[in-house]
């Protein structure tokens, strides 16, 4: 069966009176190939995928002109269960794509939707879970899985559907680099063996050389999709290592014999460490190892044993609303950070309650907003921002609050390399100027490592500082 | 678990068929009859007695409240009416419990879809929202904590807190609807149904019999 997916002369806009996000876009998806889409955050990577999956304009925006044709038929005219047999999509936010409670139920749900024969469903779901090494998660409740694990289950759901065309929107944002390499290799193998067409959007272009057949970029200037030469993927600068520094022994924040569980599972056995002031550290480790849980414990959002100290005082005696002004947890899921409706309201709230209002003058805030390229969205509702814009706003509102300890959980997920550099510079500058202690979880190492002062590795229920005896 | 149970769809029919009549019936004895029979079925199903006692305690202020208000402010045969209303609360409670405490919510909905043609949009919409409940609880905590980090406190009576939860839930539902559509879920379309349960014909007869018996006793025999 031959399949085709074509975009013809498409003009698409989110609201009728705003500038279109795509203007007279023509694009033919190369079938039986492995493709990569890049572009700055907010340029429309998710939008083009949702358009080509037939979800937009049903769920958002307006198509002003043009057609999107799946096998010569307008894609929005095809019923979803028929469409899902041809096109499947993996969404950026892993936790919000599950209708069912457990992993197995979720796969069964998807297979039932496409009217897969009842007697084959269990077999199919079992095979897919085994292939992705997820069998042991079969009966786990989805909402209790880590971000990376959820993304793998979402991937399993899509593979179960067996659609020949697969869109993956930032699939590796919460996945560690080792698993990323494994999944990429599996995807490539599957693409060749089963004649699939894969289109991935990724902010991180490393490790794609040799895998990818076509590389595309969304050009903001022309609001169009441009094919780039593949050579761009192989000319990447080498990864630098963290330069070992002798950091001063000035820590104000430390933990002693800290340990915690999730359910029955021990994530951290008694561990003691401190983090220096005025420096930015990286916390690395595999998916589901407990990095986000460590942050939650340090922020008093998760039960633990042991002690956490600030300025020599055990934190357990400090009330939560005061502790929240000492330790800030910048969540993996950006929208959890927001408590107002609009971007400018979020910024104003942080400014008026900032712990360092002398530092965060109106001009400095304005500069930061400009640099992060958020000026044109100040009036927007924060939920309508793109994934990358949400990440930038979220980090900025906490930087303005300026807690002495700032814990960033995947602040760069979905950010393009230049946005990342700007944000990281801002984090580093603030940390240095205000003598704060900053720790970052980031699976993305490219563009990050060179700015990091020290690294903690979480592994086998313990955390160690790398490069220490 | 291997004991024979009444099918969830039949239980729902019994609950509706009798529940609706309770509203119009004026008999303490038939209410007590309902309470006894439902409690017998609940103990046959080995429902957690702790849970039953707790729910009974929760309902007590309601029963006492309506009982007392008729005694204090009613006219006519206040004792009779007071006991009717008090026993009615418990009849409703245990009637609901034979459905909700003996069968998981997923089985109730799927059984209704299988035997009574409940639309799958309704079934999966409800299931998805039930699965979100736990997250809404944790979201409540997260929002309060996020506010603290920004130097403000959202007390539990603060409307901003709930506005926030509603906005979050609306966004989840949008994302979820998109995801379900892309996973092939189609409103009103055929789906494969792997859910199976046992529904012998005599269970429909049982439902009809119980509903009819209740009708005869409440409206024709009319004991006190």
Interface residues (C-beta under 8 A of the other chain):
Chain A: X50 X53 X55 X58 X59 X79 X80 X81 X83 X84 X85 X88 X89 X91 X93 X95 X96 X97 X98 X99 X100 X101 X105 X108 X109 X110 X111 X112 X113 X114 X115 X116 X117 X118 X121 X122 X142 X143 X157 X158 X161 X299 X301 X320 X321 X324 X325 X328 X329 X331 X335 X336 X337 X338 X339 X341 X349 X350 X353 X355 X383 X397 X398 X401 X403
Chain B: X106 X124 X127 X128 X131 X134 X135 X139 X141 X142 X143 X145 X146 X147 X148 X149 X150 X151 X152 X153 X154 X160 X164 X167 X168 X171 X172 X174 X175 X176 X177 X178 X179 X180 X181 X182 X183 X184 X185 X186 X189 X190 X191 X192 X193 X194
